[in-house]
């Protein structure tokens, strides 16, 4: 299942939200969630955690050009191209410069079979633009989480993109909003009426949780940081992070997405289906 995290305007913390979703995703020995930095403008995770460039997005895109082989049940092919980060989640990282990423993102959108073979692939698409390379992955997704600031201007911009958001539904992609800003100016019903999209989550302002995911310096001698380090050592046990509002919210959103019934692939197969969806989105973008 591909879950795309993106925005249509502004910079509402898409990468941090994608990292939180991956870290909090319900996992088992047979389902290891992997974040894929597929933002055509460049990635951040490698810089956050001082990781090596390879393996990464370029290697994954090159592998996607191979014929689609059978992958054993329970095997996540993305792990071959992912790196485990200090906070405990796996990520396929991208270079910081756009010219290193655009072609790779476009290639993955044309042949998203590796992403589809993963039990849970959280794709950070950054800001989606008309006819941008990220539309291919977005069209191949099972769900799209659109981050938007709870400000009248940003909500108005999102409402003005109704042709694109309606195209998601027509392409078979479930879409919902993750509100940032924490102002609670409008009710969920008011926002849904204006934008045409349901509110799936309200992302809290959580300096501790965001700093933990970004690998920021953890001050010594503070109980909360000690608990964060302990959680990182435990890796996939999400329960102890309930006291971090960001990760608690991400866990609830991940469980909502994970329990939703996936759509049945079309007769043309997942790769062709993804390309058809992308064509539909490009036609309305």
C-alpha positions as CSV (number, residue, x, y, z in Angstrom):
1,X,0.0,0.0,0.0
2,X,1.3,3.4,-0.9
3,X,0.3,6.3,1.3
4,X,1.3,9.7,-0.2
5,X,1.9,12.7,2.0
6,X,1.9,16.0,0.2
7,X,0.7,19.6,0.1
8,X,-0.8,21.8,-2.6
9,X,0.4,25.1,-1.2
10,X,2.7,26.5,1.5
11,X,5.1,24.4,3.6
12,X,3.2,22.7,6.3
13,X,5.8,20.2,7.5
14,X,5.1,17.3,5.0
15,X,8.4,15.5,5.6
16,X,8.0,15.6,9.4
17,X,4.5,14.2,9.1
18,X,5.6,11.5,6.7
19,X,8.4,10.5,9.2
20,X,5.9,10.5,12.1
21,X,3.5,8.3,10.1
22,X,6.3,5.8,9.3
23,X,7.6,5.7,12.9
24,X,4.1,5.2,14.3
25,X,2.7,2.8,11.6
26,X,1.3,-0.5,12.9
27,X,4.0,-3.0,12.2
28,X,4.8,-6.7,12.5
29,X,7.6,-9.0,11.5
30,X,5.9,-9.2,8.1
31,X,5.1,-5.5,7.7
32,X,7.9,-3.0,8.1
33,X,6.9,0.5,7.1
34,X,9.3,2.4,5.0
35,X,9.3,6.2,4.3
36,X,10.3,7.1,0.7
37,X,11.5,10.6,0.1
38,X,10.0,11.3,-3.3
39,X,10.0,15.1,-3.2
40,X,11.2,16.3,-6.6
41,X,12.6,19.4,-4.9
42,X,15.0,17.4,-2.7
43,X,15.1,15.4,0.5
44,X,15.9,16.2,4.2
45,X,16.2,13.0,6.1
46,X,19.8,12.3,5.0
47,X,20.8,15.7,6.2
48,X,18.8,15.4,9.4
49,X,20.6,12.3,10.5
50,X,23.9,12.6,8.6
51,X,23.2,9.4,6.6
52,X,25.1,8.2,3.5
53,X,23.7,8.9,0.0
54,X,23.4,5.3,-0.9
55,X,21.4,3.2,-0.9
56,X,18.6,5.7,-1.6
57,X,16.1,7.1,-4.0
58,X,18.3,6.9,-7.1
59,X,19.0,3.2,-6.5
60,X,15.3,2.5,-6.0
61,X,14.4,4.3,-9.2
62,X,17.0,2.4,-11.2
63,X,15.7,-0.9,-9.7
64,X,12.1,0.0,-10.8
65,X,13.2,-0.1,-14.4
66,X,13.8,-3.9,-14.2
67,X,11.1,-6.4,-15.1
68,X,8.6,-6.9,-12.3
69,X,9.7,-10.2,-10.6
70,X,7.7,-12.1,-8.0
71,X,8.3,-11.0,-4.5
72,X,7.8,-13.4,-1.6
73,X,4.9,-12.6,0.7
74,X,6.0,-10.7,3.7
75,X,9.2,-9.4,2.0
76,X,9.4,-5.6,1.7
77,X,11.6,-4.9,-1.3
78,X,12.1,-1.3,-0.2
79,X,14.3,-2.4,2.7
80,X,17.1,-3.1,0.3
81,X,17.3,0.6,-0.5
82,X,16.4,2.0,2.9
83,X,18.4,3.0,5.9
84,X,17.4,2.7,9.5
85,X,17.4,6.2,11.1
86,X,18.4,6.9,14.8
87,X,14.7,7.4,15.8
88,X,14.0,3.9,14.6
89,X,12.1,4.2,11.3
90,X,13.4,3.1,7.9
91,X,13.7,5.6,5.1
92,X,14.7,5.6,1.4
93,X,16.6,8.9,1.4
94,X,17.0,11.5,-1.4
95,X,19.7,14.0,-2.2
96,X,19.1,17.6,-1.2
97,X,19.3,19.0,-4.7
98,X,16.3,19.0,-7.0
99,X,18.3,18.1,-10.1
100,X,19.3,14.8,-8.4
101,X,15.7,13.9,-7.6
102,X,13.3,14.9,-10.4
103,X,14.2,12.1,-12.8
104,X,14.1,9.4,-10.0
105,X,10.6,10.6,-8.8
106,X,9.3,10.6,-12.4
107,X,10.7,7.0,-13.0
108,X,9.0,5.7,-9.8
109,X,5.8,7.2,-10.9
110,X,6.0,5.5,-14.2
111,X,6.8,2.1,-12.6
112,X,5.6,2.1,-9.0
113,X,5.6,-1.7,-8.6
114,X,8.3,-1.7,-5.9
115,X,6.3,0.8,-3.9
116,X,3.2,-1.3,-4.3
117,X,5.0,-4.5,-3.2
118,X,5.8,-2.9,0.2
119,X,3.4,-3.6,3.0
120,X,3.4,0.1,3.9
121,X,5.3,2.7,1.8
122,X,4.9,6.3,3.0
123,X,5.8,8.6,0.1
124,X,6.9,12.1,1.0
125,X,5.9,14.0,-2.2
126,X,6.4,17.5,-0.9
127,X,4.5,20.1,-2.7
128,X,2.5,18.8,-5.7
129,X,2.6,21.0,-8.8
130,X,0.7,20.8,-12.1
131,X,2.3,18.1,-14.3
132,X,5.0,17.6,-11.7
133,X,6.9,14.3,-11.4
134,X,5.2,13.4,-8.2
135,X,1.8,13.0,-9.9
136,X,2.7,9.5,-11.0
137,X,3.2,8.2,-7.4
138,X,0.2,10.2,-6.2
139,X,-2.0,8.5,-8.8
140,X,-0.7,5.0,-7.8
141,X,-1.4,5.6,-4.1
142,X,-4.1,3.9,-2.1
143,X,-4.5,7.0,0.1
144,X,-3.3,10.6,0.0
145,X,-2.8,12.7,3.1
146,X,-2.8,16.4,2.1
147,X,-1.2,18.7,4.7
148,X,-2.6,22.2,4.9
149,X,-2.3,25.0,7.3
150,X,-5.5,26.0,9.1
151,X,-5.5,29.5,7.7
152,X,-8.2,31.0,5.5
153,X,-5.8,31.8,2.7
154,X,-4.4,28.3,2.6
155,X,-7.8,26.7,2.8
156,X,-9.0,28.9,0.0
157,X,-6.1,27.8,-2.2
158,X,-6.9,24.2,-1.5
159,X,-10.5,24.8,-2.4
160,X,-9.4,26.4,-5.7
161,X,-7.6,23.1,-6.5
162,X,-10.9,21.2,-6.4
163,X,-10.3,20.0,-10.0
164,X,-7.2,18.1,-8.8
165,X,-8.7,16.8,-5.6
166,X,-11.8,15.6,-7.4
167,X,-9.4,13.9,-9.9
168,X,-7.9,11.9,-7.0
169,X,-11.3,10.4,-6.2
170,X,-11.9,9.7,-9.9
171,X,-8.5,8.0,-10.0
172,X,-9.4,5.8,-7.1
173,X,-7.2,7.5,-4.5
174,X,-8.8,8.1,-1.1
175,X,-7.8,11.7,0.1
176,X,-8.1,13.5,3.4
177,X,-6.6,16.5,5.2
178,X,-4.0,16.8,7.9
179,X,-4.4,20.2,9.4
180,X,-1.4,22.0,10.8
181,X,-1.1,25.2,12.8
182,X,-3.2,24.1,15.7
183,X,-5.5,27.1,15.8
184,X,-8.9,25.2,15.6
185,X,-10.5,28.1,13.9
186,X,-12.9,26.0,11.9
187,X,-14.8,22.8,12.6
188,X,-14.1,19.7,10.6
189,X,-17.5,20.1,8.9
190,X,-16.8,23.7,7.9
191,X,-13.4,22.7,6.3
192,X,-15.0,19.7,4.5
193,X,-17.7,21.9,3.1
194,X,-15.1,24.5,1.8
195,X,-12.5,22.1,0.4
196,X,-14.6,19.0,-0.4
197,X,-12.2,16.8,1.6
198,X,-12.6,15.1,5.0
199,X,-10.4,16.1,7.9
200,X,-8.4,13.0,8.9
201,X,-6.1,14.6,11.5
202,X,-5.2,17.8,13.3
203,X,-1.4,17.8,13.7
204,X,-0.4,19.3,17.1
205,X,2.5,21.7,17.6
206,X,5.0,19.4,19.3
207,X,8.6,20.7,19.4
208,X,9.8,17.6,21.2
209,X,8.3,15.1,18.8
210,X,9.4,17.0,15.7
211,X,12.9,17.4,17.1
212,X,13.2,13.7,17.9
213,X,12.2,12.7,14.4
214,X,14.6,15.2,12.9
215,X,17.6,14.1,14.9
216,X,18.0,17.3,16.8
217,X,20.3,17.5,19.7
218,X,18.8,15.9,22.8
219,X,19.6,17.9,26.0
220,X,21.1,15.7,28.7
221,X,19.5,15.4,32.1
222,X,15.8,15.7,31.0
223,X,13.4,12.9,31.6
224,X,11.5,13.4,28.4
225,X,14.7,13.0,26.3
226,X,15.6,9.9,28.2
227,X,12.2,8.4,27.4
228,X,12.7,9.3,23.7
229,X,16.1,7.5,23.7
230,X,14.4,4.5,25.3
231,X,11.7,4.4,22.7
232,X,14.3,4.6,19.9
233,X,16.0,1.6,21.4
234,X,12.7,-0.3,21.5
235,X,12.1,0.6,17.9
236,X,8.7,-0.6,16.8
237,X,6.8,-0.5,20.1
238,X,4.6,2.6,19.6
239,X,2.8,2.5,22.9
240,X,5.5,4.4,24.9
241,X,5.3,7.4,22.6
242,X,1.7,8.4,23.7
243,X,3.2,11.3,25.6
244,X,4.6,12.8,22.4
245,X,1.5,14.5,20.8
246,X,2.9,14.4,17.3
247,X,3.6,10.7,17.3
248,X,0.3,9.9,19.1
249,X,-1.6,11.8,16.4
250,X,0.4,10.0,13.7
251,X,-0.3,6.6,15.3
252,X,-4.1,7.3,15.2
253,X,-3.9,8.5,11.6
254,X,-1.7,5.4,10.6
255,X,-4.2,3.0,12.2
256,X,-7.0,4.7,10.4
257,X,-5.3,4.3,7.0
258,X,-4.1,0.8,7.8
259,X,-7.5,-0.6,8.7
260,X,-9.2,0.9,5.6
261,X,-10.0,-1.7,3.0
262,X,-7.6,-1.4,0.0
263,X,-9.1,-1.0,-3.4
264,X,-9.1,-3.9,-5.8
265,X,-6.5,-3.5,-8.6
266,X,-7.8,-3.2,-12.1
267,X,-7.3,-5.9,-14.8
268,X,-4.4,-4.0,-16.3
269,X,-2.2,-4.7,-13.2
270,X,-0.8,-2.2,-10.7
271,X,1.9,-0.7,-12.9
272,X,-0.5,0.1,-15.8
273,X,-3.2,1.2,-13.3
274,X,-0.8,3.7,-11.7
275,X,0.1,5.1,-15.1
276,X,-3.6,5.4,-16.0
277,X,-4.3,7.2,-12.7
278,X,-1.4,9.6,-13.3
279,X,-2.7,10.4,-16.8
280,X,-6.1,11.3,-15.3
281,X,-4.5,13.6,-12.7
282,X,-2.3,15.3,-15.3
283,X,-5.4,15.9,-17.4
284,X,-7.0,17.9,-14.7
285,X,-3.9,19.5,-13.1
